[in-house]
Amino acid sequence: MLAGNGHPDTSLGGGTKLSRLANHDMAGVLADGRLRDFHELAEYGFATWCRGEATRWGGDIVTPYEADRPVVVDGVGIFPGDYIFADRSGAVAIPRAQVTDVVAEARRIVAADAGFIESIRTEDPSELAGDER
């Protein structure tokens, strides 16, 4: 997690700083600001989510200040130990104490959706009386 602390258009880091993630086998970075050096980041093998690419260094505006502290990203408080799930649609912070319940519910939803997809795949269109297509 990298918080821009009110500077969403400022670069929070680039290839050199974020090489630490690769060196420590981290899964990815979620930044509440911009990042640089996308070509380098793509080679590291971790996932990257941010507000866009910056070309200018931002160290004169934001600098690393603290680690393992709560941050606010887009109005959401995130605490050390929280789990982050992110995909192309966005990201969600899951409090550590709730991650087991959230994962169980997500699996239940995925299974239910798979059942719906299968029933749609095998439905007989002639039996869809009143269906608005």
N, C-alpha and C positions, 0 to 999 in steps of 0.2 A: 504494500500500500504506500502510495506517495500522495500526500495531500498538498495541494497548491495554496491552501490558506488564502483564498480570495484572488488568486492569480491564475485563472483557468487558461489563459492564452500564453503563459510563460513556460519555457522548457524546464522540466524537472529533472532531466537527465538524458544521457545519450549512451552510445555504445560503450564507452570506457566505464562510466559509473555503474551501468547495469550489467557489465560483465560479471559483477559479483553474484548475480542471480545464477548464472550458468556455473560459476565456480563452486557454488554451494548447492547445486542440483535443486534449485527452487522451481516451482511449477510455472510461475509467471509474475507479472506485475500489473496492478490496477492503479492508474494514475489519474488524479483529479486535476489534470493539466496536460500539457503537451510533452511529447518526447522528441528526441532528435535521433538521427542516424538509423532510420528504419532499415536500411540495407544491412547494417551490422546486426541489429536486433533480430532480424529474420534468420540469421545464421546461428544464433545461440541455442535454438531448440526449446525455448520457453514461450508461453503465451503472453501476449501484450495487449492490454486495453488502455486507451487513453483518449483525450479529447482531440487528437490530431497530431500532425507532425510539425515541429518547429525547426527552423534553420538556424536561429540565433541561440547562443548560449544564454541561459537564464540565471546564472550564478550570482549576478549582481542584484537580482530581485528576490530570488528564493534560494536558500542553501539548506543542506541537510542540517537539521537542528536536534532532533531527538529520534530515538528508535524505541520500539516496544511501548509506545504511548497511544492512547486513543486519538483517532483522527475523525474528521468529518469530511465525507466525500459526497458531494451533491446533496447536502442536507441530511445525510444518514450517518449516525455515529457508529464507528467501527472500533472494536476494542481488541487488544492483543489476545490471540487465541480464538477469535471468531473465524469461521470458515467463510470463504468467498466462492460462490459459484458464478461463473460468467460464461456467456456464449454470445453469438452474434446479436441477440436481442437486447442484451444488457447484463447487469451483474446484480447479485443479491448477497447481502451479508447475513450469515446464519450464526446466531450466538452459540458459543461452544456448548452450553447446557441444553440446547434444543436440537443440535445437529442430528442425533439419532432419530428423534421423532420426525424431523423434516425429511430425512432420507427415506424413512419408512413410508411416509405419506406420498413422497414423490414416486416411489416404486409402485405404490398402489394405483396412483393416477396413470402411470405408464402402462401398467397391466390392463387397466380399464379401457384406456384408449386403444390398446392393441385389440381388445375384444370388440370394440366398436368398429374398428377398421375391418376386422375379419367379417363382421356381420354385414357391413356395407358391401364388401367385396362379393359376398355370396347372396345378396338380396336379389329378389326377382322384381324387376321394374314394374311388371304388370300388377304386382301386389301393393304398390305404393299409392293407393287411392287417396286423393286429396293432397298428395305431395306437391308442393310448389317448387318447380324446378327452374 
